[in-house]
Each structure stands twice: as C-alpha cells, then as structure tokens.
Amino acid sequence: MRLEKFPRIGYGKEVGVIVATEHVGQWRIAIGGGEASFPMKRGSFKYKDKLKWREELSVEEVQAGRQFVLRDGRGEEQGKLYVTERDGRFHVRMEFVRQDVNRYWLTFPTGCEEHFYGCGETFSKFDLKGEKVRVWVAEHKNTERISKKIIAEKIRGRRPGQVLDFSKYESYYVQPTFVSSAKYFVHVDGSSYMEFDFRKSGSVTLHFRENAEIIFGEAKSFAQLSGKLGELLGRQKELPDWIYDGVILGMQEGTAVVEEKLKRAKEAGVRVAGVWCQDWSGCRRTGFGYQVMWNWAWDKELYPDLPGKIKKWRQEGVRFLGYINPFLAIEKELYRYAAEHGYCVKNKDGEDYLVTITTFPAAMIDFTNPAAYEWYKGLIKENLIGLGMSGWMADFGEYLPPDCVLYSGEDAQLVHNQWPAIWARMNTEAICECGKEGEIFFFTRAGFTGTVATSTMMWNGDQHVDWSMDDGLPSVIPATLSLAMSGYGITHSDAGGYTTIMHMTRGRELLMRWEEMNVFSPLLRTHEGNQPSRNAQFDSSENLLKHLANMSRLHVALKPYLRQCVREAAESGVPVMSPLFYHYEETAAYREAYEYLLGREILVAPVLSAGARTRTCYLPQDEWVHLFTGKKYHGGVHEVAAPLGCPPVFVRAGSGVREEIVKRMRAMK
C-alpha cells in the first residue's frame, strides 16, 4: 500500500481521494475535556456528557507525510500526529501537550457519493450515510422509539417507519470499524465510548474518549478488504460438521416434553441435528414469561436422567445444547459460593452490584478477577461440556455497569465495551482446554473488537415475533450484513423471533417465512420465545411440521455449499452472507438492505410482509435461475411469485450449484 495515494472508487469511477498522507493537512482535529455518566436501566443507557472545554487544532506537516504538528488558534504547539505504515495498513497516532484532554474529534474528507457500512450490528439501517452511530454496547433498541404508540402499531400489525434519530440507537454488537463503498476500512483501536458521524456529505467525523490509534486499510475488491480486516481483527473458525445435518430444535419444560417433541418431529420427516434446551438449569416464571433459572447446574427435577438421554440422543444423531450467561441468580447456591469468595462485580459501597435484567435482580461475575474467571470457566467445562453438551447460547455481555468497581481497578467505562469479547474468550478457552475444538460451538449476541477472533458464531439477538422493519423478521438482514462488513461473517437468527410483548403473538406464517430465510444461513435453529404458549411452534400443526421437514431437508441439501462458505470465511474472512455490492458494484446494490448473497452463487430475497405471495426482487446484472422453479432471469427488477415454502432464491446460471442441491434433495425423498 502506498501512503502517498489511496484511490477512491465509487460505482466504478473515481470520485475523490481517500485520507492520503498528502491530505492530512486537510484533516480537522479538535480536543477537549469533560465528564460523562451512563445511567443504565435494563441494559439501555442514557448517555450524559458535560463538555468543559473544546479547542480546534490546525495540522502542519513537518516530516514528509510522516509527522505533523498540531497547533491551536494562537499558533502554539498542542501536540503531534504520527503516520506509519505497518502490515500494509496506514496507522495514525497522536500525542498532546495538555494532560486534561479526554475528548478527541478527527474529521477527514471523503467522496460525496460514498456509502458507509459496519460499526457492528445495525438492525434498522444498513447504509450509514447520513447517520451518527453510537459505539457503546447495550441492549438492542432505539431509546426514542420504545413507546406505547409503537407497541400498539406492532400489535395491530402495522410496520413502524425507519428509525428517526439513529444517534439514539443501541445495539448488542458495536465495533469502531466501518467500510466504505470506495473499498477502504477505518478502525479505531480503543474501547471508550465513541461516535462515528456520517451525516455531512464529503467528510466523516470520529469522536472518541481515549487517545486511540486510527487504522486505515484499502483493497481492490471487497473480498480482499475483508481479508485485510481479518488480518487486523482476527477471523472465526470453521463450525462443527454436524450442525449442517438438520435443524436445531428449541425445546423446553423437561425431559418428557423434549422426548415427545423430538419423536413427533422425526416421525414427520424433520431432519434434526440437535435439541436446544435453554432451561436445562431450571426455569422461573415471571411477568415477562418463561425464563431460565440462572444457576448453571443441571436441574435434576425438570430433566431427570439428562446425562443418559444426551448419550441416547447422540447415538441417534441428535446433539444436546444448553444456555449460560455471565449472571447468577441470587437465590441459588452458585451465587452464594461466588459471593462468599468475592467473585462478583461490586458497587461503590463494596457490595455485590445487582443488575435488574427483566423483572429480577442478578449478580455479575467479575472477569477481571483471575480466580473468578477460572471458576466460571470451570463451570462451563464441568457443568456444560462435562454433562455432554455439544453447544450452547452464551447470552448477554452488554450489562457491565460503567459505575461499578472492578477487581482489577480498571475504569469500568473503558472496560464496558470489552466485556462481551472477554465473555466470548472464556467460552472458547473452555472448549479448547477440553480438547473439543471443532466439535463443540457456542453462539453469542453481544460483541466488540476482539469478538471476531474469540466467538464461534453470532445470533442476531431477541427480535420481536412480528414483521416490523426495526426489530422483526426483516431487521435481521441488515443486521447480518452490517456484521459482515465489520469483519464478522458467520451468523444466524432465532427462527420465529423471541420477544412477545403485550398482545403481540407469533403467527404460523411468520414462523414459516423465518424458517425459509434461515435455511439459507449457516445454522437453522428454532426458538419457542419468552411466552411459548402464545406463539406458534414448529409442531403446532401438521402443516407446520411438514413445512419444517421440507426446510430441514433443504438445509441438509445445502450442506456442502454452506460448509465451503464457512471454510472460506474462516480462511480468508469473506462473509458467508454478504451484501449484493460485495460482488456486483451497481448503484442499486449499494442501497439494497433486504436481499443478500449466500456465498458467491446464491441470492436470497426473503418475504418480508404478512400475507405476501409475491416479492419485488432486484437482481444484479448476471444470469440467474430460480432455485425452486428453474425459471431463468436476467439482471433487473422482477415481480416474483413467492408461495409459502417457495421463497425467491436464485442461483447463478452455470455454477452447477442448483443442480447439486436438487440432486441431494431428490436423494432424501
């Protein structure tokens, strides 16, 4: 990479020049000082900042594009900026004279036609152009849109519009990384609260709270760019081979119920790769619904003879999966042990910091305490892996209180964003230390820089059981694509969603459409939701069982293709599910947020509306064949029939992929 020139290309033509060293003098840098607080309520944060001072600085070159002096309005030197090239990347580091600086703003020029993607996981928007994004791990929601009016609209089946104030948007997985349509990335190597501002045409402003290094990289293709981003951030590993052998069925309420549901599914022809029992450690019934008891030990009353059943199911080709998170139920024995040993995060009075999640308080283990870290990892090794689990949901990671007191003495405001990566690392270490790498996997929902290298798989979190664009079935598509452009390329979602609020319920059609979409992802998994009795389940009718049987066989038919896509993601960083512009640099492709490419050869356009039996599809300029009907299509916009069980899915003509899938499907009948 040449520091003297970064060509910027958009829609196949040059539209500007990236942040090249000869243009550093055009950058705008400001410093300041202030205090911030982050009041938290159920994982959502109300950010409060008190800025005490701010000063704009000019940039003056002193050493041929390598060193610059930063001067204030009086011409006095306030610091230096250094530019270095390492491993084919462009690194920027700053030093300042004043000791009270704790606010930084860096603005650099961009092309006016550029589009921006990434910053972790964004559900309501994919293209971030015109938005300001928070980089602060939290429960996914928009703090200004959780209102009775919005809930009422959801219940009546109306789809709320796009988020109006994206600067208030919160997400499980955030990352100070974005990718431009001009084929470069920017990453801030820090963990503080940050804001990335894409609202002004022709420039981007980065705002952060620690003097972090800013890293730039560029490439000739998006695939190469993903590879370079993977070299910087790390890459996920391949998934166990068995997960492609069917659906993982979400089941609850004890051994007898699971045995009966599994028997019924198999008799209906459902290909079952695993059963996922999140309540293996017990349950509690609250105003929110049926919830897990956060005491990570086998509940022998609810699941009698579970070890024996796990062995039996394993012999039948069905794996067992469970659930764990970083909290402990304060009324149970594991918390009493942790409290006695001082293993929990503390408040300023030295007491265990209890956090309310939905309707009950819980204690969080302090991962900065080496003894607590090893004890909790031991629970995973002994109580999950030792029980015979082949995987689990490693939930949460967003809730570290910024005002807590940590064993390490570190500032919790700077550790908060790192917490989900630490949590993922613990789970990975447990698997590796048990010699189960490549056989066992887990999936997380929270993330930050470092999660890519330490988590085997994401799931998109707790979507509503509806069709809403902001948090229902459609939302997982931009969420998946934004993760892909942040360097995280292996993910999936709960088929059918999770969250039921007020009178919202999951209908049969929604579940079927969600299953149709998730077939074309690395993992097909169902979830009963927080209020199972009010939601359609995979076995609520013979028709639903038949539909799932067909979808599970299709997922098995896709196994060689999916396995190759995942291998490519692990080896080169190319995401399994990617935006259309990844391979088709067309104007419309840069704006498309609700279709995706599965690998290089398959294009998926899920049905997003209740009652819809057609979908308007944009196909890039290529030759396409409908997977189910065999009808041929040229690039362009098409109205495509989409009856239940036959979603708009297209395969590149001449690739041979459709023929292989059809052949494998026929062999299973």
Secondary structure, DSSP 8 states (H G I E B T S, - for coil): --TT--EEEETTEEEEE-S-GGGGGG-EEEEEEEEEE--EETTEE--EEEEEEEEEEEEEEEETTTEEEEE-TTS-EEEEEEEEEETTEEEEEEEES-SS--EEEEEEE--TT--EEEEE--SS-S--TT-EEEE-B--SEETTT-SHHHHHHHHTT----S-S-GGGEEBSBEEEEEEETTTEEEEEE--S-EEEE--STTEEEEEESS--EEEEEE-SSHHHHHHHHHHHH-------GGGGSSEEEE--S-HHHHHHHHHHHHHTT--EEEEE-TTTT-EEE-SS-EEE----S--TTTSTTHHHHHHHHHHTT-EEEEEE-SEEETTSHHHHHHHHTT-B-B-TTSSB-EEESSSSEEEEB-TTSHHHHHHHHHHIIIIIITTT-SEEEE-------TT-B-TT---HHHHGGGHHHHHHHHHHHHHHHTT-BTTBEEEES-B-TTHHHH-SEEE----BSS--TTTSGGGHHHHHHHHHTTT---EE--BT-SB--TT----HHHHHHHHHHHHTSS--BB---SSGGGS--TTSSHHHHHHHHHHHHHHHHTHHHHHHHHHHHHHH---SEE-GGGT---TGGGG--S-EEETTTEEE----STT--EEEEEEEEEEEEETTT--EEEEEEEEEE--TT---EEEETTSSHHHHHHHHHHHH-
